[in-house]
Amino acid sequence: MHHSAFQLSAAIAIHRVVECPAQRTQVISVPRSSLNSTSSPRLPAVSTTLLFRRLPVTATTLPGGGGAQVAFGGVTDDPPRTKWLIHSERLVDENPHIRLSIVSVELPDGTAFDQYVIRMRRAAMAVVLDDSRRNVLLVWRHRFIIDRWVWELPGGYIDPSEDGPAAALREVEEETGWRPQSIRHLLTFQPIVGSADCPQEVYIAYDAERVGEPDINESEAVRWISLAEIPVMIKRGDIVGSATIIGIQCALAPMLWSAE
């Protein structure tokens, strides 16, 4: 793959693992060239799942230029110096799906300002793979906010009375007419943390059966699309949604997202 989300996981050649008990952090040394390369060399014959699964990553150049240091876990035990101070938050408008407010904040250097903040309900979407595991179920729909036709994973808001997997399965059936028989959680991510709190839960689902027609309000077309075509579709702009891009990339990286 030639995409930035895969570069670190696909290009790293592990040299050594160092335990840092004080911070409970794992550190590995990797070649400098691996962090900038778009190639995909073979990974060493070691299990990297435990090193990479759901852990934050930071990378800094090592002294002497010999490589880079990649740290997983907490950065420091010292008190935070760069955390913004919240003075107040006042509501602008809200509905069952979204809340808009203005937050008065202060930066560490004393600069104060107001910022609009969006808080949204949890949403769930599913990467549905066919029996061959080589095709993904996508919907073709118009997004009026950006005035574009795009391919997306089926998904939507999680109702207050349901959990994430149930919502993902419901949305798949409503938007595609297909009903998966098995589903599991891949990850939860925040697409625009600088302005909004809108958790996106991504699931992977299998063994789908055709049970009906898609809702006319949801999808113009439904297709099983080869995973091999996805990189080209992203580059061409046919796929622009963050949940679709991230979800499919994670589905293509089972080493990082294998079951516990």
C-alpha positions as CSV (number, residue, x, y, z in Angstrom):
1,M,0.0,0.0,0.0
2,H,1.2,3.5,-0.7
3,H,-0.9,5.4,1.8
4,S,0.3,7.3,4.9
5,A,-1.9,5.3,7.3
6,F,-0.1,2.2,6.4
7,Q,3.5,3.5,6.2
8,L,4.4,3.1,9.8
9,S,2.8,-0.3,10.3
10,A,4.0,-1.7,6.9
11,A,7.5,-0.2,6.7
12,I,8.8,-0.7,10.3
13,A,11.7,-3.1,10.7
14,I,11.9,-3.8,14.4
15,H,15.4,-3.9,15.9
16,R,14.8,-4.0,19.7
17,V,12.2,-3.5,22.4
18,V,13.0,-1.5,25.5
19,E,10.8,-1.5,28.6
20,C,10.3,1.8,30.5
21,P,8.8,0.7,33.8
22,A,8.3,4.2,35.2
23,Q,6.0,5.2,32.4
24,R,4.9,1.8,31.3
25,T,6.0,2.7,27.8
26,Q,7.4,0.5,25.1
27,V,10.1,1.9,22.8
28,I,11.4,0.5,19.6
29,S,14.2,1.6,17.3
30,V,13.5,1.8,13.6
31,P,15.5,3.0,10.6
32,R,15.0,6.7,9.7
33,S,14.3,5.7,6.1
34,S,11.3,3.6,7.2
35,L,9.4,6.6,8.4
36,N,9.6,8.4,5.1
37,S,9.4,5.4,2.7
38,T,6.2,4.6,0.7
39,S,7.5,1.1,0.0
40,S,6.2,-1.9,1.8
41,P,9.2,-4.1,2.8
42,R,8.6,-7.5,4.4
43,L,7.9,-7.3,8.1
44,P,10.2,-9.4,10.4
45,A,8.9,-12.7,11.6
46,V,7.8,-11.5,15.0
47,S,4.4,-10.6,16.5
48,T,3.9,-6.9,16.3
49,T,0.2,-7.0,17.2
50,L,0.9,-6.5,20.9
51,L,3.1,-3.5,20.2
52,F,0.7,-1.6,18.0
53,R,-2.8,-2.4,19.1
54,R,-4.7,0.7,20.2
55,L,-1.7,2.5,21.6
56,P,-0.9,6.2,20.9
57,V,2.3,6.7,18.9
58,T,5.0,9.4,19.0
59,A,8.2,9.5,16.9
60,T,11.3,11.6,17.4
61,T,14.8,11.5,15.9
62,L,17.5,9.8,17.9
63,P,20.7,11.6,18.7
64,G,23.4,11.0,16.2
65,G,21.0,10.4,13.3
66,G,20.9,6.7,13.7
67,G,17.2,6.2,13.5
68,A,14.0,7.2,15.2
69,Q,12.4,6.5,18.6
70,V,8.8,5.4,18.5
71,A,7.1,5.5,21.9
72,F,3.8,3.9,22.8
73,G,1.7,4.9,25.9
74,G,2.1,7.9,28.2
75,V,4.6,10.6,27.2
76,T,5.5,11.8,30.8
77,D,4.4,11.6,34.4
78,D,5.0,15.3,34.9
79,P,2.0,17.7,35.3
80,P,0.7,18.9,31.8
81,R,2.0,22.3,30.7
82,T,0.0,22.7,27.5
83,K,-3.6,21.8,28.6
84,W,-6.1,24.5,27.8
85,L,-8.1,26.0,30.6
86,I,-11.9,26.0,30.1
87,H,-13.6,29.0,31.8
88,S,-17.2,28.5,30.6
89,E,-19.4,26.9,28.0
90,R,-22.7,28.4,26.8
91,L,-25.3,26.7,24.6
92,V,-26.1,28.1,21.2
93,D,-28.5,25.4,19.9
94,E,-29.2,21.7,20.1
95,N,-31.4,18.9,18.8
96,P,-31.5,15.1,19.5
97,H,-28.4,14.6,17.3
98,I,-26.1,17.6,17.8
99,R,-25.3,20.3,20.4
100,L,-23.6,23.6,19.4
101,S,-21.9,25.7,22.1
102,I,-19.4,28.5,22.6
103,V,-16.5,27.6,24.9
104,S,-14.3,30.3,26.5
105,V,-10.8,28.9,26.8
106,E,-7.4,30.2,27.9
107,L,-4.0,29.0,26.4
108,P,-1.0,28.3,28.6
109,D,0.5,31.7,27.6
110,G,-2.6,33.5,28.8
111,T,-4.3,34.1,25.5
112,A,-8.0,33.9,25.9
113,F,-10.7,33.4,23.2
114,D,-14.1,31.8,22.4
115,Q,-14.4,28.7,20.2
116,Y,-17.5,27.0,18.7
117,V,-17.7,23.4,19.8
118,I,-19.9,20.7,18.3
119,R,-20.9,17.6,20.3
120,M,-22.7,14.8,18.5
121,R,-24.3,11.5,19.3
122,R,-22.2,8.4,18.8
123,A,-22.4,6.9,15.3
124,A,-21.7,3.4,14.0
125,M,-20.7,2.1,10.6
126,A,-19.8,-1.3,9.3
127,V,-17.2,-2.7,6.9
128,V,-19.2,-5.6,5.5
129,L,-17.0,-8.1,3.6
130,D,-18.3,-10.8,1.3
131,D,-17.5,-14.5,1.6
132,S,-14.3,-14.1,-0.3
133,R,-13.2,-11.3,2.0
134,R,-12.1,-9.4,-1.1
135,N,-15.1,-7.2,-1.6
136,V,-16.7,-4.5,0.6
137,L,-20.3,-3.3,0.6
138,L,-20.6,0.4,-0.1
139,V,-23.4,2.8,-0.8
140,W,-23.5,5.6,-3.4
141,R,-25.1,8.7,-2.1
142,H,-25.2,12.5,-2.4
143,R,-23.9,14.6,0.5
144,F,-25.5,18.0,0.2
145,I,-23.2,19.8,2.6
146,I,-20.3,19.3,0.2
147,D,-22.6,18.8,-2.8
148,R,-20.8,15.6,-4.0
149,W,-21.7,12.1,-4.9
150,V,-19.5,9.7,-2.9
151,W,-19.2,6.0,-1.9
152,E,-19.5,5.3,1.8
153,L,-19.7,2.5,4.3
154,P,-23.3,2.1,5.6
155,G,-23.8,3.7,9.0
156,G,-25.5,6.3,11.1
157,Y,-26.4,7.5,14.6
158,I,-26.7,5.1,17.5
159,D,-30.2,5.3,19.1
160,P,-30.3,5.9,22.8
161,S,-31.9,2.4,23.3
162,E,-29.4,0.4,21.3
163,D,-25.7,-0.5,21.5
164,G,-23.1,0.0,18.8
165,P,-23.2,-3.4,17.1
166,A,-27.0,-3.4,16.9
167,A,-26.9,0.1,15.4
168,A,-24.3,-0.9,12.8
169,L,-26.4,-3.9,11.8
170,R,-29.6,-1.9,11.6
171,E,-27.9,0.8,9.5
172,V,-26.5,-1.8,7.1
173,E,-29.9,-3.3,6.5
174,E,-31.6,0.0,6.1
175,E,-29.1,1.5,3.7
176,T,-28.2,-1.6,1.6
177,G,-30.9,-4.3,2.0
178,W,-28.2,-6.8,3.3
179,R,-28.2,-8.3,6.8
180,P,-24.8,-9.5,8.2
181,Q,-24.8,-12.5,10.5
182,S,-21.7,-11.7,12.5
183,I,-20.1,-8.4,13.6
184,R,-17.3,-7.2,15.8
185,H,-15.8,-3.9,16.8
186,L,-12.7,-2.6,15.0
187,L,-12.1,0.8,16.6
188,T,-13.6,4.1,17.7
189,F,-12.2,7.3,16.5
190,Q,-12.7,11.1,16.6
191,P,-12.5,12.7,13.1
192,I,-12.2,16.4,14.1
193,V,-11.0,16.6,17.7
194,G,-10.0,20.3,17.3
195,S,-13.6,21.4,16.9
196,A,-16.0,18.5,17.7
197,D,-16.7,15.6,19.9
198,C,-18.3,13.0,17.6
199,P,-17.2,9.4,18.3
200,Q,-17.4,7.1,15.3
201,E,-17.5,3.4,16.0
202,V,-16.3,1.2,13.2
203,Y,-17.3,-2.5,13.0
204,I,-16.4,-5.3,10.7
205,A,-19.2,-7.7,9.6
206,Y,-19.5,-10.9,7.6
207,D,-21.9,-13.5,6.2
208,A,-24.4,-10.9,4.8
209,E,-27.7,-12.1,3.3
210,R,-29.9,-10.1,1.0
211,V,-33.2,-9.4,2.8
212,G,-34.7,-6.4,1.0
213,E,-34.2,-3.2,-0.8
214,P,-32.3,-0.1,0.5
215,D,-34.2,2.9,1.9
216,I,-34.8,5.4,-1.0
217,N,-33.8,8.2,1.4
218,E,-30.4,6.6,2.1
219,S,-28.8,5.2,-1.0
220,E,-28.8,5.8,-4.7
221,A,-27.0,2.6,-5.4
222,V,-25.4,-0.3,-3.5
223,R,-22.4,-2.3,-4.7
224,W,-19.9,-4.9,-3.7
225,I,-16.6,-3.3,-4.6
226,S,-13.2,-4.9,-4.7
227,L,-10.9,-3.9,-1.9
228,A,-8.2,-3.6,-4.6
229,E,-10.1,-0.7,-6.1
230,I,-10.3,1.3,-2.9
231,P,-6.9,3.1,-3.1
232,V,-7.7,4.4,-6.6
233,M,-11.2,5.5,-5.5
234,I,-9.8,7.4,-2.6
235,K,-7.2,9.1,-4.8
236,R,-9.9,9.9,-7.4
237,G,-12.1,11.5,-4.7
238,D,-14.9,8.9,-5.0
239,I,-14.4,8.1,-1.3
240,V,-13.8,11.1,0.9
241,G,-15.5,10.2,4.3
242,S,-13.0,9.6,7.1
243,A,-15.0,6.7,8.5
244,T,-15.0,4.9,5.2
245,I,-11.2,5.5,4.6
246,I,-10.2,4.6,8.2
247,G,-12.6,1.6,8.5
248,I,-11.4,0.0,5.2
249,Q,-7.8,0.6,6.0
250,C,-8.1,-1.1,9.4
251,A,-10.0,-4.0,7.8
252,L,-7.0,-4.4,5.5
253,A,-4.6,-4.5,8.4
254,P,-5.6,-7.6,10.5
255,M,-2.2,-7.6,12.1
256,L,-3.1,-4.4,13.9
257,W,-6.8,-5.1,14.7
258,S,-6.9,-8.8,15.4
259,A,-9.3,-10.0,18.1
260,E,-8.1,-9.8,21.7
